[in-house]
Amino acid sequence: MQSLLAQHSFIDWSLAFFATFVLGISKAGLRGIDIMNVTIMALVFGSKASTGIVLPILCVADVMAVTYYNRHADWKHFKKLMPWMIAGVLLGWYIGKEINEVFFKRIMAVIILVATVLMIWWERRKSNTLPKGDWFSGIMGVASGFTTMLGNLAGAFSNIYFLILRFPKNEFIGTVSWLFLFINLFKVPFHIFSWETIDSKSIFTDLILLPAMFLGFWVGIRVVRKIQNDNYRKIILALTVLGAVIIFFR
């Protein structure tokens, strides 16, 4: 495995460690900042290969998150979104080898920005209910599953959904953590057997990077504790918008 280490420079590994540290912070509850992880890892390891490296680390981080926030999960919305997210993952897997990556990223950035505008509008209405019918849950669930399969980029859509519902901070984090633990584990076989982005080399890379995720999670927990609910909503919204801009120009 020495040859694997030598394939990337010291700067590459430093960026990868920083990106994994950011992932840990995100999974601890500072949702939206994970865009930095996705962007940096794609630059270091390549867009598609990086998804297979990041996914196992996400699964470990999800286990930590649900362990910490377990009692705060809202199972009603978990059950409402999960079938749609699974459908989105299957759609993303089916067309993942054919879609133009640049086109996908641009379209996704536009969708995130439009969804953010919708959330701001909903915020001004001071409403805590979703649009009538299941169409909104369906759209956001499919979009989350689709984008998480193609690039581990579903956070923005789940952020919008739960911010519109005005979920308190801990309920927000707990429910999203359970959703993505299940959906990320569901994605693993596709990456191993179909896309072949998870193999012994990617797992070895994960083992090298995991300590940075643990440190990030520890730091993130302490940061999130200090943030009040109202400020938390504003921070997540700002990070979501920033993420969409980064995706568009990446």
C-alpha positions in Angstrom: 0.0 0.0 0.0 3.0 2.2 0.0 2.5 2.8 -3.7 -1.0 4.1 -2.9 0.4 6.7 -0.5 2.9 7.7 -3.0 0.3 8.4 -5.7 -0.7 11.6 -4.0 1.4 14.5 -2.8 1.7 15.8 0.8 -0.6 18.7 -0.2 -3.2 16.2 -1.6 -3.2 14.3 1.7 -3.4 17.5 3.7 -6.4 18.6 1.7 -8.0 15.1 2.1 -7.5 15.2 5.9 -9.0 18.7 6.1 -12.0 17.6 4.0 -12.6 14.6 6.2 -12.3 16.8 9.3 -15.0 19.0 7.7 -17.2 15.9 7.1 -17.0 15.1 10.8 -18.1 18.6 11.7 -21.0 18.4 9.3 -22.2 15.0 10.7 -22.0 16.5 14.2 -24.8 18.9 13.1 -23.3 21.8 11.2 -25.2 20.7 8.1 -24.3 22.3 4.8 -20.5 22.6 5.4 -20.1 19.1 3.9 -20.1 20.6 0.4 -16.5 21.5 1.2 -15.7 17.9 1.8 -17.2 16.7 -1.5 -15.5 19.4 -3.5 -12.0 18.9 -2.0 -12.2 15.1 -2.2 -13.2 15.3 -5.9 -10.3 17.6 -6.6 -7.8 15.2 -4.9 -9.1 11.8 -5.9 -11.4 12.5 -8.9 -15.1 13.0 -9.0 -16.4 9.5 -9.3 -13.6 7.7 -7.4 -14.0 10.1 -4.5 -17.6 9.0 -4.0 -16.4 5.5 -3.1 -13.8 6.9 -0.7 -16.2 9.2 1.0 -19.1 6.8 1.4 -17.6 4.4 4.0 -16.5 7.4 6.1 -20.0 8.8 5.8 -21.4 5.6 7.1 -19.1 5.6 10.2 -20.0 9.2 10.8 -23.7 8.5 10.5 -23.4 5.7 13.1 -21.7 8.2 15.5 -24.4 10.8 14.8 -27.4 8.5 15.4 -25.7 7.3 18.6 -25.4 10.8 19.9 -28.8 12.2 18.6 -30.8 9.0 18.7 -33.5 10.2 21.1 -34.3 13.3 18.9 -35.3 11.5 15.7 -38.8 12.2 14.2 -39.9 8.8 12.7 -42.9 10.2 11.0 -40.9 12.2 8.6 -38.3 9.5 8.3 -41.0 7.1 7.0 -42.3 9.8 4.7 -39.0 10.6 3.0 -37.3 7.2 2.9 -39.2 5.5 0.1 -38.7 8.6 -2.1 -35.0 8.7 -1.3 -34.6 5.0 -2.2 -36.3 5.7 -5.5 -33.8 8.6 -6.1 -30.8 6.4 -5.3 -32.0 3.8 -7.8 -32.5 6.5 -10.4 -29.1 8.0 -9.8 -27.5 4.5 -10.0 -29.3 3.7 -13.3 -28.2 6.9 -15.1 -25.0 7.5 -13.2 -22.7 6.2 -15.9 -24.4 8.2 -18.7 -25.1 11.7 -17.3 -22.7 14.5 -18.1 -21.0 15.5 -14.8 -20.7 19.2 -15.5 -24.3 19.4 -16.7 -25.5 17.5 -13.6 -23.6 19.8 -11.2 -24.9 23.0 -12.8 -28.5 21.7 -12.8 -28.2 20.6 -9.2 -26.8 24.0 -8.1 -29.8 25.8 -9.8 -32.2 23.4 -8.1 -30.6 24.0 -4.7 -30.8 27.8 -5.2 -34.5 27.6 -6.2 -35.2 25.4 -3.2 -33.5 27.9 -1.0 -35.6 30.7 -2.4 -38.6 28.6 -1.7 -37.5 28.1 1.9 -36.9 31.9 2.4 -40.4 32.5 1.1 -41.8 29.9 3.5 -39.9 31.5 6.3 -41.5 34.8 5.7 -45.0 33.2 5.8 -44.1 32.0 9.4 -45.7 28.6 8.5 -44.5 25.3 9.9 -46.4 23.0 7.5 -45.4 21.7 4.1 -47.3 22.5 0.9 -50.5 20.4 0.8 -50.1 16.9 -0.7 -47.1 14.7 -0.8 -45.6 16.2 -4.0 -43.1 18.3 -2.0 -41.9 15.4 0.1 -41.7 13.3 -3.0 -39.6 15.9 -5.0 -37.2 16.6 -2.1 -36.9 12.9 -1.3 -36.1 11.8 -4.9 -33.7 14.8 -5.3 -31.9 13.8 -2.1 -31.6 10.2 -3.1 -30.5 11.1 -6.7 -27.8 13.6 -5.7 -26.5 11.4 -2.8 -26.0 8.5 -5.2 -24.2 10.6 -7.8 -22.0 12.8 -5.6 -22.9 12.5 -1.9 -24.5 15.9 -2.3 -28.0 15.4 -0.8 -27.5 17.5 2.3 -28.9 20.7 0.7 -32.3 19.1 -0.1 -32.8 17.6 3.3 -31.7 20.9 4.8 -34.4 22.7 2.9 -37.1 20.2 3.8 -36.5 20.3 7.5 -35.8 24.0 7.7 -39.2 24.6 6.1 -40.8 22.5 8.8 -39.0 24.6 11.4 -37.5 21.5 13.1 -35.7 22.4 16.4 -31.9 21.9 16.1 -31.6 18.5 17.8 -34.7 17.0 16.0 -33.3 18.3 12.7 -29.9 16.7 13.3 -31.3 13.4 14.7 -33.8 12.8 11.9 -31.4 13.6 9.1 -28.7 11.4 10.7 -31.0 8.4 10.7 -32.1 9.1 7.2 -28.6 9.2 5.8 -27.4 6.2 7.9 -30.0 4.1 6.2 -29.6 5.6 2.7 -25.8 5.5 2.8 -25.7 1.9 3.8 -28.2 1.2 1.0 -25.8 2.8 -1.5 -22.8 0.6 -0.5 -23.6 -2.5 -2.6 -24.0 -0.3 -5.8 -20.6 1.2 -5.2 -19.0 -2.2 -4.6 -20.6 -4.4 -7.3 -21.8 -2.0 -10.0 -19.7 1.2 -10.0 -16.7 -0.6 -8.4 -15.7 2.6 -6.6 -15.2 0.8 -3.2 -12.4 -1.6 -3.1 -9.4 -2.5 -1.0 -7.5 0.6 -2.0 -10.4 3.0 -1.2 -10.9 1.2 2.2 -7.2 1.6 3.0 -7.5 5.3 2.2 -10.5 5.5 4.5 -8.6 4.0 7.4 -5.9 6.6 6.9 -8.4 9.5 6.9 -10.8 8.3 9.7 -9.0 10.0 12.6 -9.6 13.3 11.0 -13.3 12.6 10.9 -13.4 11.6 14.6 -11.6 14.9 15.5 -14.1 16.9 13.3 -17.1 15.2 14.9 -15.7 16.0 18.4 -15.2 19.6 17.5 -18.6 19.8 15.7 -20.5 18.6 18.8 -19.0 21.4 20.9 -19.7 24.0 18.3 -23.3 23.0 17.7 -24.0 23.0 21.5 -23.3 26.7 21.6 -25.7 27.6 18.7 -29.2 28.6 19.5 -32.1 27.3 17.4 -32.8 30.6 15.5 -29.1 31.2 14.7 -28.8 27.5 13.7 -31.4 28.0 11.0 -29.6 31.0 9.6 -26.3 29.3 9.6 -27.6 26.2 7.8 -29.4 28.4 5.2 -26.2 30.4 4.6 -24.1 27.2 4.2 -26.7 25.7 1.9 -26.6 28.7 -0.4 -22.8 28.8 -0.3 -22.7 25.1 -1.2 -24.9 25.7 -4.3 -22.6 28.4 -5.5 -19.5 26.2 -4.9 -21.1 23.3 -6.9 -22.0 25.6 -9.7 -18.4 26.9 -10.2 -16.5 23.8 -9.2 
